[in-house]
Amino acid sequence: MTEQRIDLGLTSPRSSGGGCGDGCGCGHGAAASPAASSRADAGASTVLRVEGMTCDHCVRAVTEELNALDGVEVVDIDLRADDASLVRITSTGAADETALSAAIDEAGYTLVR
């Protein structure tokens, strides 16, 4: 497996109000519950740092957006509520930086260096 690191350098966080009830401010009204993402481990690996994720609902939102991208096989997130979370993406080939950026943004979070 080949590891590919992408620093996209997005710096303007997306504002959202509300939250899932645990004070995270993720903008979603649903209560948090465990997230799952497991598929066969193969292909290229990309590691991203994502700010703003504080709960299981945040993990689910990012996981769903990334899993919708062509070639993505596995999304594994190390949630760090007080720091940027680590998002590991295993895909069938090299990751499309623009698509990853758009998916993270669509979920409502910010890529950082």
Rosetta blueprint (number, residue, H / E / L):
1 M L
2 T L
3 E E
4 Q E
5 R E
6 I L
7 D L
8 L L
9 G L
10 L L
11 T L
12 S L
13 P L
14 R L
15 S L
16 S L
17 G L
18 G L
19 G L
20 C L
21 G L
22 D L
23 G L
24 C L
25 G L
26 C L
27 G L
28 H L
29 G L
30 A L
31 A L
32 A L
33 S L
34 P L
35 A L
36 A L
37 S L
38 S L
39 R L
40 A L
41 D L
42 A L
43 G L
44 A E
45 S E
46 T E
47 V E
48 L E
49 R E
50 V E
51 E E
52 G L
53 M L
54 T L
55 C L
56 D H
57 H H
58 C H
59 V H
60 R H
61 A H
62 V H
63 T H
64 E H
65 E H
66 L H
67 N H
68 A L
69 L L
70 D L
71 G L
72 V E
73 E E
74 V E
75 V E
76 D E
77 I E
78 D E
79 L L
80 R L
81 A L
82 D L
83 D L
84 A L
85 S E
86 L E
87 V E
88 R E
89 I E
90 T E
91 S E
92 T L
93 G L
94 A L
95 A L
96 D L
97 E H
98 T H
99 A H
100 L H
101 S H
102 A H
103 A H
104 I H
105 D H
106 E H
107 A H
108 G L
109 Y L
110 T E
111 L E
112 V E
113 R L
